[in-house]
Amino acid sequence: MVPLKRRKVTTEQTTSHDTKACKYPDIAIFIVERKMGASRKSFLTRLGRSKGFLIEESFSSSTTHVVSENNTGDEIDIWLKKQEIEGKDSTSSVNLLDISWLTESLASGNPVPIQDRHRLKSSPKPSEITPAILMKSYACQRRTPLKHHNSLLTEALEILAENAEFGENEGRSVAFRRSASVLKALPYAVRTVDELKNLPCLGEHSLRVIKEILEDGTSSEVESTRQSEQFQAMKALTGVFGVGVKTADRWFREGLRGPLDLMHTGKTLNRAQQAGVQYYNNLNTPVTKKEAMAISDIVEKAVKAVLPRAIITLTGGFRRGKEVGHDVDFLITHPEEGSEERLMPKLVNWLEDQGLLLYQKTTRNSYLEGKDGPARPPSNMDRFERCFSIFKLEQSKVDSDTQVETSSYSSSTTDGAEDHHLGSSWRAVRVDLVVSPYSQFAFATLGWTGSKLFERELRRWAGQEKGMSLSSHALYDSKQQRYLQANSEEEIFAHLGLEYIPPSERNA
């Protein structure tokens, strides 16, 4: 263990060196570790110093800016008083700032002017009335936990959003999902519509539905939608792997209502749709986290067998902390740029030789930076090499206490399909394998983590607020007319002038 005196000398040497090397010696920044964590503080310290900012190792009389994350002004005031008790000088002239000031400064390359929104606010006094919430309008500016206080309301709005998707009304669907996203981010359960005043993204339609549920316990519009023949049929038909909204709508107009009808009518299906009907029950049964971990072990073994030193990351909902999901997504890369180009065919062959693939379709990487970067409109679709597959997961690979529930759809919907249910030695699971060049890996990781609305809002923020174009491949600055490199998600958020939000709080 390093003796105390020696450690103190090291700190002073580091601070002295930074003072000489920094571009802005009059601004001495101290980052509060409280609620942030050591690793994030270390990352921001390194990033700040690399851009010429003076980041102090410890709070001192020379500190001019104290930066913190998820702390109130009252909390930092208490923390500062403790520093004074320990012999520190007065802190009356210190700027107490939110982390957003630092991330915006790092993104611009110089200290930005301190605005009122950057300064820490004192916590509101306890009150019987729910305090007004100042909520930012973009979902990518908000922390949205997996578990929240307004599930009854958000589930209702998401049913209306899904129904709008079935009608190919994207604008209406997104409006409902943005409303639901705001409710998910609230730190309290909504009791009256008055509590929602001045909150963003809550349109008249959404407020009307919310008001009805709060007063009556349910919404007549939501219930009639949920029970309608068209909604149930579209949900069942789009639940078939390989079937999109347009195909499902055409089949509904032809009188089809579910996978059983597809079999009885002899409808011509492509390979993906055939597999979707055959394994319908399995593919519409939630995948548990333990099952995802079992598949992760298989994928890691397969990748390492064909390309040692490759990097495999579990993405999607499971990376955000979900306990169940509808599929399992993996992002694969290699630290040597170009080595990943020969990976996918070998990986698919290995999995097929082991009898692990019930279905697979591979698409090649078609992304060209010069052509598909800034010239391409923001989209959640990427151009990576990927394999859409259905895995055969042996139940012996999963812990004995992991049981898979049968599909919630009635037996009349799926009877006769060549499917495997509870009690079988294996089940079918949707798995996406995506291969990314190492230089694009940070962007790919961000894009494939989700949630879908969070990613959409990131791209909207980049375009409307920053004049940039963000995709799962790259970030292009239209003003500077150049690509911005990033080796981590934190750097991408910094480029965008956004507070870093960890995956577990991107459940917009």
KANORZI-V348392 format. One record per residue. N is the residue number from 1. RES is the residue in three letters. OMEGA is omega in whole degrees, -180 to 180 (999 if undefined). BURIAL is 1 if it has 24 or more other ideal C-beta (glycine too) atoms within 12 Angstrom, else 0. D_FIRST is the distance of its C-alpha to the first C-alpha in Angstrom with 1 decimal. Layout:
n=<N;N>
res=<RES;RES>
omega=<OMEGA;OMEGA>
burial=<BURIAL;BURIAL>
d_first=<D_FIRST;D_FIRST>
This chain:
n=<1;2;3;4;5;6;7;8;9;10;11;12;13;14;15;16;17;18;19;20;21;22;23;24;25;26;27;28;29;30;31;32;33;34;35;36;37;38;39;40;41;42;43;44;45;46;47;48;49;50;51;52;53;54;55;56;57;58;59;60;61;62;63;64;65;66;67;68;69;70;71;72;73;74;75;76;77;78;79;80;81;82;83;84;85;86;87;88;89;90;91;92;93;94;95;96;97;98;99;100;101;102;103;104;105;106;107;108;109;110;111;112;113;114;115;116;117;118;119;120;121;122;123;124;125;126;127;128;129;130;131;132;133;134;135;136;137;138;139;140;141;142;143;144;145;146;147;148;149;150;151;152;153;154;155;156;157;158;159;160;161;162;163;164;165;166;167;168;169;170;171;172;173;174;175;176;177;178;179;180;181;182;183;184;185;186;187;188;189;190;191;192;193;194;195;196;197;198;199;200;201;202;203;204;205;206;207;208;209;210;211;212;213;214;215;216;217;218;219;220;221;222;223;224;225;226;227;228;229;230;231;232;233;234;235;236;237;238;239;240;241;242;243;244;245;246;247;248;249;250;251;252;253;254;255;256;257;258;259;260;261;262;263;264;265;266;267;268;269;270;271;272;273;274;275;276;277;278;279;280;281;282;283;284;285;286;287;288;289;290;291;292;293;294;295;296;297;298;299;300;301;302;303;304;305;306;307;308;309;310;311;312;313;314;315;316;317;318;319;320;321;322;323;324;325;326;327;328;329;330;331;332;333;334;335;336;337;338;339;340;341;342;343;344;345;346;347;348;349;350;351;352;353;354;355;356;357;358;359;360;361;362;363;364;365;366;367;368;369;370;371;372;373;374;375;376;377;378;379;380;381;382;383;384;385;386;387;388;389;390;391;392;393;394;395;396;397;398;399;400;401;402;403;404;405;406;407;408;409;410;411;412;413;414;415;416;417;418;419;420;421;422;423;424;425;426;427;428;429;430;431;432;433;434;435;436;437;438;439;440;441;442;443;444;445;446;447;448;449;450;451;452;453;454;455;456;457;458;459;460;461;462;463;464;465;466;467;468;469;470;471;472;473;474;475;476;477;478;479;480;481;482;483;484;485;486;487;488;489;490;491;492;493;494;495;496;497;498;499;500;501;502;503;504;505;506;507;508>
res=<MET;VAL;PRO;LEU;LYS;ARG;ARG;LYS;VAL;THR;THR;GLU;GLN;THR;THR;SER;HIS;ASP;THR;LYS;ALA;CYS;LYS;TYR;PRO;ASP;ILE;ALA;ILE;PHE;ILE;VAL;GLU;ARG;LYS;MET;GLY;ALA;SER;ARG;LYS;SER;PHE;LEU;THR;ARG;LEU;GLY;ARG;SER;LYS;GLY;PHE;LEU;ILE;GLU;GLU;SER;PHE;SER;SER;SER;THR;THR;HIS;VAL;VAL;SER;GLU;ASN;ASN;THR;GLY;ASP;GLU;ILE;ASP;ILE;TRP;LEU;LYS;LYS;GLN;GLU;ILE;GLU;GLY;LYS;ASP;SER;THR;SER;SER;VAL;ASN;LEU;LEU;ASP;ILE;SER;TRP;LEU;THR;GLU;SER;LEU;ALA;SER;GLY;ASN;PRO;VAL;PRO;ILE;GLN;ASP;ARG;HIS;ARG;LEU;LYS;SER;SER;PRO;LYS;PRO;SER;GLU;ILE;THR;PRO;ALA;ILE;LEU;MET;LYS;SER;TYR;ALA;CYS;GLN;ARG;ARG;THR;PRO;LEU;LYS;HIS;HIS;ASN;SER;LEU;LEU;THR;GLU;ALA;LEU;GLU;ILE;LEU;ALA;GLU;ASN;ALA;GLU;PHE;GLY;GLU;ASN;GLU;GLY;ARG;SER;VAL;ALA;PHE;ARG;ARG;SER;ALA;SER;VAL;LEU;LYS;ALA;LEU;PRO;TYR;ALA;VAL;ARG;THR;VAL;ASP;GLU;LEU;LYS;ASN;LEU;PRO;CYS;LEU;GLY;GLU;HIS;SER;LEU;ARG;VAL;ILE;LYS;GLU;ILE;LEU;GLU;ASP;GLY;THR;SER;SER;GLU;VAL;GLU;SER;THR;ARG;GLN;SER;GLU;GLN;PHE;GLN;ALA;MET;LYS;ALA;LEU;THR;GLY;VAL;PHE;GLY;VAL;GLY;VAL;LYS;THR;ALA;ASP;ARG;TRP;PHE;ARG;GLU;GLY;LEU;ARG;GLY;PRO;LEU;ASP;LEU;MET;HIS;THR;GLY;LYS;THR;LEU;ASN;ARG;ALA;GLN;GLN;ALA;GLY;VAL;GLN;TYR;TYR;ASN;ASN;LEU;ASN;THR;PRO;VAL;THR;LYS;LYS;GLU;ALA;MET;ALA;ILE;SER;ASP;ILE;VAL;GLU;LYS;ALA;VAL;LYS;ALA;VAL;LEU;PRO;ARG;ALA;ILE;ILE;THR;LEU;THR;GLY;GLY;PHE;ARG;ARG;GLY;LYS;GLU;VAL;GLY;HIS;ASP;VAL;ASP;PHE;LEU;ILE;THR;HIS;PRO;GLU;GLU;GLY;SER;GLU;GLU;ARG;LEU;MET;PRO;LYS;LEU;VAL;ASN;TRP;LEU;GLU;ASP;GLN;GLY;LEU;LEU;LEU;TYR;GLN;LYS;THR;THR;ARG;ASN;SER;TYR;LEU;GLU;GLY;LYS;ASP;GLY;PRO;ALA;ARG;PRO;PRO;SER;ASN;MET;ASP;ARG;PHE;GLU;ARG;CYS;PHE;SER;ILE;PHE;LYS;LEU;GLU;GLN;SER;LYS;VAL;ASP;SER;ASP;THR;GLN;VAL;GLU;THR;SER;SER;TYR;SER;SER;SER;THR;THR;ASP;GLY;ALA;GLU;ASP;HIS;HIS;LEU;GLY;SER;SER;TRP;ARG;ALA;VAL;ARG;VAL;ASP;LEU;VAL;VAL;SER;PRO;TYR;SER;GLN;PHE;ALA;PHE;ALA;THR;LEU;GLY;TRP;THR;GLY;SER;LYS;LEU;PHE;GLU;ARG;GLU;LEU;ARG;ARG;TRP;ALA;GLY;GLN;GLU;LYS;GLY;MET;SER;LEU;SER;SER;HIS;ALA;LEU;TYR;ASP;SER;LYS;GLN;GLN;ARG;TYR;LEU;GLN;ALA;ASN;SER;GLU;GLU;GLU;ILE;PHE;ALA;HIS;LEU;GLY;LEU;GLU;TYR;ILE;PRO;PRO;SER;GLU;ARG;ASN;ALA>
omega=<-178;179;-176;-178;-179;180;180;178;-179;179;-179;179;-179;-180;-180;-180;-179;-179;-180;-173;-172;-180;-174;-175;-179;-180;180;-173;171;-179;-180;-178;-177;-179;-179;-178;-175;-176;180;178;180;180;-179;178;180;-178;-180;-180;179;180;174;178;176;178;-177;178;-178;179;-178;-180;180;-179;179;-177;173;-176;179;-178;178;174;175;177;179;-178;180;175;178;-180;-179;179;177;178;179;179;-179;173;180;179;-180;-178;-175;-177;-178;176;178;-169;172;-178;-179;178;-178;-179;177;179;179;-179;-178;178;177;-179;179;178;180;177;-178;-179;179;-174;179;180;176;-180;177;179;179;-178;177;179;179;-177;176;-178;174;-175;180;-169;180;180;-180;175;-174;173;-178;-178;179;178;-177;-171;-170;-175;-178;-179;-176;178;179;180;-180;173;178;178;180;179;177;176;178;177;-180;175;-174;-178;180;179;-179;180;178;-178;176;177;179;-179;178;-180;179;-176;-179;-179;-179;176;-179;179;178;179;-180;-180;-177;-179;176;175;-177;168;179;-179;-177;-178;180;180;179;178;180;-179;-179;180;180;-177;-174;-179;179;178;-179;180;-180;-178;179;176;-178;-175;-177;-179;-178;-180;-179;180;179;178;180;-177;177;174;175;178;179;-179;178;-176;-177;179;-180;180;178;179;179;179;177;177;-180;-176;-179;-177;178;178;179;-180;-175;-178;-180;-180;179;-177;174;-175;-179;-179;176;177;180;177;-177;-176;-172;-177;180;-175;176;173;-178;175;-180;179;179;176;178;179;178;178;178;178;-180;-178;179;179;-179;-178;-179;-179;-176;179;178;179;175;-179;-179;-180;173;-176;178;-176;-179;176;178;176;-180;177;177;179;180;176;-180;-176;178;175;-174;176;178;-176;176;-178;-180;-180;-177;-175;-179;-172;-168;179;179;-179;180;179;-179;-179;178;178;180;180;-174;-177;175;178;174;172;-177;175;-177;177;-178;-178;175;-172;-176;-176;-171;-179;-175;-178;-176;-179;178;-177;177;178;178;-173;-179;169;-177;177;172;-174;170;-179;170;-176;177;-180;178;178;-177;179;-175;-179;176;180;-178;178;178;-177;180;179;-177;-178;179;-179;-170;-178;177;177;180;-174;178;-174;179;-179;177;-180;179;175;178;-179;176;179;174;177;-176;-180;-178;169;-176;-178;-179;-170;180;179;179;179;178;-177;-176;178;-180;-1;-176;-179;179;180;179;-180;174;-180;178;178;-179;-177;-172;-175;-173;-178;-179;177;-178;173;176;179;-170;173;-177;178;-177;-179;180;-179;177;176;177;-177;178;178;-180;177;179;180;178;177;179;177;-177;-179;-178;171;179;177;-178;-178;-176;-180;176;-175;-178;999>
burial=<0;0;0;0;0;0;0;0;0;0;0;0;0;0;1;0;0;1;1;0;0;1;0;1;0;0;1;1;1;1;1;1;1;1;0;1;0;0;0;1;1;0;1;1;1;0;1;1;1;0;1;0;1;1;1;1;1;1;1;1;0;1;1;1;1;1;1;1;1;1;1;0;0;0;0;1;1;0;1;1;0;0;1;0;0;0;0;0;0;0;1;0;0;1;1;1;1;1;1;1;1;1;1;1;1;1;1;0;0;0;1;0;0;0;0;0;0;1;0;1;0;0;0;0;0;0;0;0;0;0;0;0;0;0;1;1;0;1;1;1;1;1;1;1;1;1;0;1;0;1;0;1;1;1;1;1;1;1;1;1;1;1;1;1;1;1;0;0;0;0;0;0;1;1;1;1;1;1;1;1;1;1;1;1;1;1;0;0;0;1;0;0;0;0;1;1;0;0;1;1;1;1;1;0;1;1;1;1;1;1;1;0;1;1;0;0;0;0;1;0;1;1;0;0;1;0;0;0;0;1;1;1;1;1;1;1;1;1;1;1;1;1;1;0;1;0;1;1;0;0;1;1;0;0;0;1;1;1;1;1;1;1;1;0;0;0;1;0;1;0;0;1;1;1;1;1;1;1;1;1;1;1;1;1;1;1;1;1;1;1;1;1;0;1;1;1;1;1;1;1;0;1;1;0;0;1;1;0;0;1;1;1;1;1;1;1;1;1;1;1;1;1;0;0;1;1;1;1;1;1;1;1;1;1;0;0;0;0;0;1;0;0;1;1;0;1;1;1;0;1;1;0;0;0;0;1;1;1;1;1;1;1;0;0;1;0;1;0;1;0;0;1;1;1;0;1;0;1;0;1;0;1;1;1;1;1;1;1;1;1;1;1;1;0;1;0;1;1;0;0;0;1;0;1;0;0;1;0;1;0;0;0;1;1;0;0;1;0;1;1;1;0;0;0;0;1;1;1;1;1;1;1;1;1;1;1;1;1;1;1;1;1;1;1;1;1;1;1;1;1;1;1;1;1;1;1;1;1;1;1;1;1;1;0;0;1;0;1;1;1;1;1;1;1;1;1;1;0;0;0;0;0;1;1;0;1;0;0;1;1;1;1;1;1;1;1;1;1;1;1;1;1;1;0;1;1;1;1>
d_first=<0.0;3.8;6.3;9.0;11.7;10.5;9.9;13.4;14.9;14.0;15.6;18.6;19.1;19.2;21.6;23.7;24.0;25.1;27.6;29.3;29.4;30.6;34.3;34.4;32.6;34.6;32.9;29.3;28.0;25.3;24.8;24.2;22.0;23.9;26.2;25.2;21.8;18.8;20.4;23.7;22.3;20.3;23.6;25.8;23.5;23.8;27.5;28.3;26.8;28.7;31.8;31.3;30.2;27.8;25.1;22.8;19.1;19.8;23.1;24.7;28.1;28.9;28.5;31.9;31.4;29.4;29.6;29.0;30.3;32.2;31.9;34.9;35.5;35.4;31.9;30.5;32.5;30.8;27.3;28.4;29.7;26.3;24.9;27.8;27.2;23.8;25.7;26.5;30.0;32.8;32.5;36.2;36.6;33.7;35.0;33.8;34.3;34.2;32.3;35.8;36.0;33.0;34.1;37.6;36.4;34.3;37.4;39.7;37.5;37.8;37.3;40.1;42.1;40.8;43.3;43.8;42.5;39.1;38.6;37.0;39.7;39.7;40.0;43.6;44.6;45.2;48.7;51.0;51.9;49.6;48.2;49.2;46.7;46.3;45.9;45.6;48.4;46.5;44.8;42.0;41.2;40.8;38.3;40.3;38.8;40.1;41.4;43.3;45.9;49.1;49.7;53.4;54.1;52.0;53.5;57.0;56.3;54.8;58.0;60.0;57.7;58.1;61.9;62.0;60.2;62.9;65.5;63.7;63.2;59.8;59.9;60.7;58.1;55.3;56.6;56.2;52.7;51.6;53.0;51.2;47.9;48.2;48.8;45.7;43.5;44.9;42.6;45.6;48.7;51.8;54.6;57.1;57.9;57.7;53.9;53.9;55.6;54.2;51.9;52.2;53.7;55.7;59.3;62.5;62.8;59.2;59.7;63.0;61.5;58.6;61.1;63.3;60.4;59.2;62.8;64.2;61.2;62.2;63.6;67.0;66.2;63.0;64.8;67.8;65.6;63.6;66.8;68.8;70.0;68.9;65.3;64.9;66.6;64.5;61.3;62.5;63.7;60.6;58.6;60.1;57.6;59.1;61.3;60.9;62.6;65.7;66.4;66.0;68.3;70.9;70.8;71.1;74.2;75.6;75.3;72.1;69.7;67.0;66.1;68.8;71.4;70.0;70.7;74.1;75.5;74.4;72.6;71.5;67.7;65.3;62.7;60.0;62.4;63.7;60.1;59.6;62.7;61.9;58.4;59.1;58.0;54.7;53.9;54.7;52.5;49.0;46.3;43.5;39.8;39.6;42.4;40.7;37.6;39.9;41.6;38.2;37.4;40.9;40.6;37.1;38.6;41.7;39.9;37.5;40.6;42.4;39.7;36.3;33.4;35.4;33.7;35.3;34.9;36.6;38.3;41.0;41.0;38.4;35.8;36.7;36.1;39.7;40.4;43.7;45.3;48.5;46.9;43.7;42.6;40.4;39.4;38.8;37.8;36.5;34.1;36.9;39.6;42.9;41.6;42.2;45.9;46.8;44.7;47.0;50.1;47.9;46.0;49.3;50.9;48.0;48.3;52.1;52.0;49.9;52.5;50.0;52.1;55.1;55.6;54.0;55.0;53.1;53.4;52.4;50.3;52.9;50.7;51.5;49.3;52.1;54.7;52.9;50.2;51.6;55.2;54.5;54.6;51.5;51.6;49.5;50.9;49.0;50.2;47.5;48.4;48.3;49.6;51.2;51.2;51.9;49.7;50.9;48.1;48.5;47.9;46.2;43.4;42.8;41.6;44.5;44.0;44.5;48.2;50.0;52.6;55.9;56.9;58.1;61.2;64.4;65.7;68.7;66.6;65.0;67.2;68.2;65.2;63.7;60.5;58.1;57.2;55.3;55.7;55.7;53.2;52.0;52.1;52.4;49.6;49.7;47.0;46.5;44.8;44.1;43.0;41.7;41.0;37.3;38.3;39.8;37.2;35.6;39.2;40.2;37.3;38.2;41.9;41.7;39.4;42.1;43.5;46.8;47.6;44.1;44.6;48.1;46.9;44.2;47.0;49.3;46.8;46.2;49.9;51.2;48.5;46.9;49.6;47.5;48.2;45.5;45.9;43.8;44.1;43.4;43.4;46.2;46.5;50.3;50.1;48.1;49.8;46.7;44.3;40.8;38.1;35.2;32.4;31.5;33.4;31.4;32.9;36.3;36.1;35.0;38.0;40.2;39.0;38.0;35.1;33.1;34.2;32.3;34.6;34.7;36.5;39.0;41.6;44.4>
